[in-house]
Amino acid sequence: MSERILIPLDGSELGEAALHYVEDLVSRISSEKKVEVTLFHVVTALTHDVHISGGGAGTITVPYSESDLERLKTDALKYLDKVGENLKNKGASVLAKVVTGSNPADEIIKAEKEVNADLVAMSTHGRAGITRWAFGSVTDKVLRGGKVPVLMVRAGA
């Protein structure tokens, strides 16, 4: 059974669907083995739009400052700590990791290696057809690009 589980979370309720499956899994195996769960979040909002009034300038895109990025990371860590409470109560050792990057799938695959994960558990929105083509699938990219099994949980199921 897996001992090190990586759970990528995007901050949404839909993204937390896999979390509940892992909580159940941990409650079943934590008495037999030590389970370490890494909750992982990628801050992808590296820029933001600034609206300029007057002169017809409109909107410009600017990068976040280092202090803004640190605030975003701090907020993400608080979120991960909060959603990890049930896992801790079920006996898991819970770690929280936040990184910045423009490609969540690549960052998840890097984290899989860094934490030496045995399993990646993540939610999928279950998009298909043109929507999947347009938006891509982070879950699919992790499944194909990673080296460990991926538990995919359809959000809302």
N, C-alpha and C positions, 0 to 999 in steps of 0.2 A: 504494500500500500504506500502511497505517496507520503513523504515526510515534509517536503518543502513545496509549498504551493504559492504561486504568484497569481494575484488577482488584480488585473488592471481595472481601474474605475475612472469614469469620466465626470463624476459629480451628479449624475442624474439618477432618478429612481429606476429607470429602465436599465441603466448600466449596472445597477446593484442586483439584478436578477441572479447572477451566478453566486453572489455572496451567500444567499440563503441555502443553496445546495451545498456549498462548502461548510457552512455552519453545521448542517446535518451530518456531513461526512466527518467533520472533526469530532462531533459528539460521539460518533461510533468508534473512532479509532484512537482517540487521545488517551484512553486508558491503556492501550497496548503499546503505542509508540508516541514519541514526542513529535508534535506537529508544529512546524514553523510556517506561518502565513505572512507573505509580504504583500501589503496593500500598496498599489502603485498608481500614480497619477502623472500624466504628462501635461504640463502647461504649454498649450500650443498658441495661445493668444500672445504672440510676441510683438504685435503691433496693434494700434487702435486708431480709429478715425477721429479726427478733430474737425469740427464744423467751424468754418470761418464765415462770419457775417459781414456783409458789405463788400462792395467791390466785385461781386460775382465770383469770388474765389472758390466758394463751395466747400468741399471736404478734402482734406489731405490725410494720408496715412503716415503715422509716425511710430517709431519703435517705443516700447515702454522703457522707462528709465530703470536702472538697476534697483532702485528702491521700490519701484512699482512691481518689478518681477519678484523681489523678495517678499513683498506683501502677498502677492498671488500664491507663492510657494507656502508661506505661513498659513494662509487660509486653507490651502489644499491639505496641509498636514493636519490642521484641526479637523477638517472633514474626515480624513482617513482615520484619525484617532477615534472620532465619534462612531463611525460605522464599524470599527473593529472591536467595540466593546463586547458584542455578543460572542465573537470568536474567543476573546479572552475568557469570558465566563464559561465557555465550553472546554477550556483547558489548553487552547492553542497559545503558542508564543506568537505575538503579532508585531510585525515591523511595518513602518510606513516609509515610503520612498517617493520623493517628488523630483522630477527633472523637467527641464525645458527643452523643447525641440519642435520642429515643424512637421515631423512624420511620426505619429503615435505608434504605428506598427513597428517601425525600425527601433524606436526606443523600448518597446515591450520586448522585442527579440534580444536587444542588448541586456535588458534587466534580467531576462530568463537566464542568460549566461552568468551575469554578475552574482545572482543569488543562488546559482546552482539549483534551479527549480527542477522538481520531478514532474510537475504538472502546472499548466497554465489554465486557469478557470476564468472564462470571460463571457459576457453577455453579447448577444448579437441581435440586431434589430430585425433580422430576417428579410432584408430587402431583396428584391429580385428584379430582373429585367432591366429596364432603362434607368430606374432609380439606383440600382446597384452599380451599373456602369458609370453613371454620373458621379456618384458619391464615393464609389469604391467600398471595399469592406476591410476594415482594420482586422476583424476577426479572421477573415479568409487569408489575408497577408501573413498574419501570425501563424496560422495553421500551416501554410505552405513554406514559410521562411524559417520557422523555428525548428528546434531539434527535439522537443519533448512533446508528449501528448497534450492536446488541448481539449478541455471540457467546454463545449459551447452550449450555452443556455439561451434559448430564445426569450427575449424580453417580452413580458406580458403574457407568457404562457403559464 
